[in-house]
Amino acid sequence: MLPVVCLVLAWPCADALPAITRTADGRAGDPVNLRLVGTRAELDAAFRAAGWSPADPITVRSAVRIGWSVALDRPYPRAPVSDLYLFGRVQDVAFQRSVGGSARTRHHVRFWRAGCDPEGRPVWVGAGTFDLKVGRSPATGKLTHRISPDVDAERDTILAELSRAGGLADVRLTPQAGPFAGRNGEEDCYYTDGRLGEGVLAARPACPRRP
């Protein structure tokens, strides 16, 4: 088996990270507002403990399921999210938590693996936004989720929920790009104070050995 190599981040400072994600065709996407340190297993465990679910990949079946969820007000805890790009690639994982009985209104966040910290722990850079409703996109004319403009509120909600569930420690807000406003790929307006929500994921306890 080949050894696992973990590369130290080429951008050690928060203000050196990209400020926004991109759509597949290069348009500005949602702003980057999170950076968490820990393993993938710790990331998954933290969000599950907080009541969030991993988002399904986009397939014909998942697209039909989310359509039925929105139209018929039926639950779909693992509803997919659209792809966004950072560091030239699509997100590695996404999580969501529905509000109400369907995927119409929900919290959601995408994460990209971004090397390791100086201690060798994996780093995850994220973009979290809140889906207010489903509506027609001015950019594409298609029905899609429309986000809340206050992306800082969603950043703070994610940090608070992970912390309350015991999955996150050493939480802080770090200046990144300064206050700015913009539009994402669906032409939804947003505004942010430009700070990055950072934290260290709680280590998973080791399984007890068989006596």
VMD Tcl script that draws the C-alpha trace (Angstrom):
set ca {
  {0.00 0.00 0.00}
  {1.34 3.43 -0.91}
  {1.88 5.90 1.96}
  {-0.60 8.78 2.27}
  {1.07 12.10 1.53}
  {-0.40 15.26 3.04}
  {0.75 18.54 1.52}
  {1.08 21.61 3.72}
  {-1.05 24.51 2.56}
  {0.55 26.84 0.04}
  {-1.64 29.64 1.48}
  {-1.07 29.59 5.28}
  {-2.85 32.87 5.91}
  {-6.60 33.35 5.72}
  {-6.23 36.48 3.61}
  {-4.41 34.44 0.93}
  {-7.36 32.11 0.32}
  {-9.69 32.67 -2.64}
  {-12.61 34.87 -1.58}
  {-15.22 33.28 -3.85}
  {-16.04 30.01 -5.55}
  {-16.73 29.66 -9.28}
  {-19.38 28.03 -11.42}
  {-18.46 25.46 -14.06}
  {-18.32 28.19 -16.70}
  {-16.15 30.48 -14.58}
  {-18.72 32.92 -13.21}
  {-18.49 34.08 -9.59}
  {-20.20 31.68 -7.17}
  {-20.82 31.77 -3.42}
  {-18.23 33.40 -1.12}
  {-15.74 31.32 0.88}
  {-16.53 31.72 4.58}
  {-15.28 28.65 6.49}
  {-12.06 26.78 7.20}
  {-12.07 23.67 9.41}
  {-9.17 21.46 10.45}
  {-9.57 17.72 10.92}
  {-10.01 14.42 9.13}
  {-12.83 13.61 6.73}
  {-14.25 11.22 9.31}
  {-14.25 14.01 11.92}
  {-15.91 16.38 9.45}
  {-18.65 13.85 8.70}
  {-19.15 13.03 12.40}
  {-19.40 16.71 13.38}
  {-22.13 17.47 10.86}
  {-24.07 14.27 11.57}
  {-24.01 15.03 15.30}
  {-25.41 18.49 14.52}
  {-28.30 16.99 12.53}
  {-26.93 17.63 9.04}
  {-26.73 15.04 6.26}
  {-24.22 14.52 3.43}
  {-25.70 15.66 0.13}
  {-26.24 13.06 -2.56}
  {-24.35 13.49 -5.84}
  {-26.29 15.00 -8.72}
  {-27.82 12.21 -10.79}
  {-31.05 11.81 -12.74}
  {-32.56 10.01 -9.76}
  {-31.50 12.62 -7.17}
  {-32.69 15.44 -9.45}
  {-36.12 13.81 -9.69}
  {-36.22 13.23 -5.93}
  {-35.43 16.83 -5.04}
  {-38.01 18.00 -7.56}
  {-40.68 15.85 -5.90}
  {-39.50 16.98 -2.46}
  {-39.97 20.64 -3.35}
  {-43.20 20.21 -5.30}
  {-44.95 17.88 -2.84}
  {-43.37 19.16 0.40}
  {-41.79 15.79 1.13}
  {-38.56 15.25 3.10}
  {-35.29 14.51 1.33}
  {-32.55 14.79 4.00}
  {-29.73 14.07 1.52}
  {-30.92 16.40 -1.24}
  {-28.09 17.27 -3.67}
  {-26.50 20.69 -4.13}
  {-25.25 22.17 -7.37}
  {-21.54 21.95 -8.18}
  {-19.23 24.88 -7.48}
  {-15.48 25.06 -8.05}
  {-12.53 26.12 -5.92}
  {-8.85 25.49 -6.64}
  {-10.02 24.44 -10.09}
  {-12.15 21.51 -8.94}
  {-15.64 20.67 -7.73}
  {-16.41 20.37 -4.02}
  {-15.21 17.23 -2.25}
  {-18.25 16.97 0.03}
  {-21.41 18.91 0.84}
  {-23.83 18.83 3.78}
  {-27.36 20.09 4.17}
  {-30.11 20.42 6.77}
  {-33.66 21.05 5.64}
  {-35.93 23.54 7.38}
  {-39.54 22.35 7.32}
  {-40.87 19.34 5.49}
  {-38.91 19.49 2.22}
  {-35.70 20.56 0.53}
  {-37.26 23.88 -0.49}
  {-35.67 25.78 2.40}
  {-32.38 24.55 3.85}
  {-28.97 25.20 5.29}
  {-26.14 23.90 3.12}
  {-22.38 24.04 2.81}
  {-19.75 22.78 0.36}
  {-16.18 21.84 1.35}
  {-12.93 21.45 -0.57}
  {-9.87 19.64 0.75}
  {-7.07 22.20 0.92}
  {-3.88 20.47 2.02}
  {-2.83 20.29 5.67}
  {-1.98 22.60 8.54}
  {1.60 22.70 9.91}
  {0.74 19.80 12.27}
  {-0.30 17.63 9.33}
  {-4.06 17.72 9.92}
  {-6.27 18.04 6.84}
  {-7.78 21.46 6.11}
  {-11.27 21.95 4.64}
  {-12.28 25.24 3.06}
  {-16.02 25.82 2.81}
  {-18.76 28.01 1.41}
  {-21.99 27.97 3.41}
  {-25.25 29.68 2.39}
  {-28.92 29.45 3.32}
  {-31.50 28.54 0.66}
  {-34.51 30.76 1.27}
  {-36.77 29.39 -1.44}
  {-36.98 27.94 -4.92}
  {-37.42 30.44 -7.73}
  {-36.44 31.24 -11.28}
  {-32.81 32.24 -11.73}
  {-32.24 35.56 -13.54}
  {-28.95 34.09 -14.83}
  {-30.27 30.88 -16.41}
  {-34.06 31.16 -16.36}
  {-34.25 27.79 -14.60}
  {-35.93 26.97 -11.30}
  {-33.31 26.73 -8.59}
  {-32.64 27.60 -4.96}
  {-32.29 31.30 -4.13}
  {-29.96 32.13 -1.25}
  {-30.30 34.55 1.66}
  {-28.10 37.62 1.10}
  {-26.73 37.46 4.67}
  {-24.08 34.78 4.18}
  {-22.41 35.70 7.48}
  {-25.51 34.52 9.33}
  {-25.16 31.08 7.74}
  {-21.45 30.96 8.55}
  {-22.21 31.75 12.19}
  {-25.07 29.24 12.31}
  {-22.84 26.44 11.05}
  {-20.13 27.20 13.62}
  {-22.68 27.44 16.43}
  {-24.45 24.17 15.54}
  {-21.21 22.21 15.24}
  {-19.98 23.65 18.53}
  {-23.22 22.85 20.41}
  {-23.07 19.26 19.15}
  {-19.52 18.89 20.48}
  {-17.89 18.57 17.07}
  {-15.90 21.79 16.97}
  {-13.39 23.61 19.18}
  {-11.16 26.69 19.01}
  {-13.75 28.65 17.05}
  {-12.77 32.10 15.81}
  {-13.49 34.63 13.07}
  {-10.44 35.69 11.05}
  {-10.32 38.69 8.69}
  {-9.94 37.50 5.13}
  {-10.93 39.83 2.28}
  {-12.64 42.72 4.07}
  {-16.35 43.55 3.73}
  {-17.70 43.09 0.22}
  {-20.92 42.38 -1.66}
  {-21.56 40.50 -4.87}
  {-23.78 38.18 -6.86}
  {-23.45 34.43 -7.14}
  {-23.88 32.32 -10.26}
  {-27.68 32.52 -10.08}
  {-27.52 36.34 -9.78}
  {-28.51 36.28 -6.11}
  {-27.12 39.25 -4.18}
  {-25.12 38.66 -1.00}
  {-23.07 40.67 1.46}
  {-20.39 39.69 3.96}
  {-18.01 41.19 6.50}
  {-15.30 39.12 4.80}
  {-14.33 37.17 7.89}
  {-13.52 33.46 7.75}
  {-15.09 31.18 10.35}
  {-12.38 28.82 11.58}
  {-12.35 25.88 13.94}
  {-10.73 22.57 14.84}
  {-12.86 19.46 14.50}
  {-13.12 17.29 17.60}
  {-11.12 14.08 17.40}
  {-13.20 10.93 17.25}
  {-12.69 8.69 20.31}
  {-10.84 5.47 19.61}
  {-12.84 2.25 19.65}
  {-12.15 0.15 22.74}
  {-10.00 -2.91 22.23}
  {-11.54 -6.32 22.67}
  {-10.66 -7.66 26.14}
}
mol new
graphics top color blue
foreach p $ca { graphics top sphere $p radius 0.5 }
foreach p [lrange $ca 0 end-1] q [lrange $ca 1 end] { graphics top cylinder $p $q radius 0.2 }
display resetview
